[in-house]
Amino acid sequence: RLAADQGDARAQACLGQCYHQGEGPPEDHVKAVHYYRLAADQGDAGGQHGYAQCLDFGRGVPRDDNKAVRYYRLAADQGYAPAQCNLAQSYLHGDGGLPEDHDEGVRYHRLAADQN
């Protein structure tokens, strides 16, 4: 928590995940959003992905599919596999203002799979 409060983006993303999942501190989606957003604003892919998930499912913040897709893309473009999977699903279903695009969905799934 000290590192997160001192501005360390990776620590902020990790603390956001702790609050999001109730690992350590009690589950608190509002605090999760706070720490994810701090990390996301510094370009941390884990923070961007966590913030996108909160937006996508309306946890601790009003649901906003369009904004969720923007943050999934930021993390996916950094090679963050979980975000690539989420972005793939958004293309496959036409979520978040994206056109339904099977080819793009498959492409993002392959990008994620190729990392394993």
N, C-alpha and C positions, 0 to 999 in steps of 0.2 A: 504494500500500500504506500509506503514511503516513496519508493521510486515512481509510482504512478502519480502521486501528488506533487512530485518534483518535475513532472513533465515527460517522463520516459514513455514513449509511445507503446513499446512492446509490453511494458508493465501495465499500462492503461488498458490495452486490449485483453491481457490476461485477467486483470481484475474485473473488467466488464464481463468476461466469460464466467468468472466465479459467481458474480451476482446473478447473471442470467440463469445459471444452472443450480444455484444454491450450493456450490462447492466451497465450503469454508464458511463464508458469511451466509446468512439466510437469503433465500431467493428474493430479489428486488429488481424488477425490470426497469424501473425508473433510474436506479443507480447504474444498472447495466448500460442503459442508453447513454447516460452521462459519460461513462468511461470509454465506451466504444466510440462515441462521437469525438472525444478528445483525441483518441488514437487515430481515428479515420481522418481527422483534419490535418494530421501530421503525415498522412500518406501510408499508414500502417495497413497492410492488406488484411490482417486478422481483425483489426478494428473496423475496417470498411465492411468486411463480410458480416461481422457481428451486428453492426448497425443496420445493415441491409436486412438481416433476418428479423430484427425487431420491427423495422418498417413493414416488412413483408407480412408479418403475422399480427401486427398491432400490439406488440408487447412493450409496455412502458412509453409508448408513443402512438399517436393515431396512425392507423394503417395507411400506407401510401405506396402502392405498387410501382408507380413511375419512379419515385425517388429510390425505392429499393433496387430496382434494376440499374439505376445509375451507379449506386454503390457496389452492387455485384460486379458491374463492368470494371469499375476502378480496381477492385481486387483481382478479378479475372485477368485483366491486362498485365498484372504483375506476376502472373503464373500461379495464383493461389487456387489450387485444385477444387476445394469445396465451393468457391465462388463460381468457378467455371461450370460446375455441375448445376448450380442454381440458375445461372444464366442460360445454360442449355435448356433447362426445364421451362424457363420463361419464353424462350424462342419456340419450343415445341408446342406450348399452349397459348402463345400470343398474349402473354401477361405483360403488365407494366408499360403499355403503350407500344410494345414491340409487335411487328407483324408475325403471324404464325409462319415459321420458317423451319421446316424439317432439316434442311441441309445445315443451317447455322447451328441448330440444336445438336445435331450429330457431331459437327465440327468441335463445338465446345466440350462435349462429352469425351471426344477423342483426345483433345488437349489434356484434359484431366487424367484420363486413363494412361496416357503416355508417360506420365510422371511416376507411375508405380512400376 
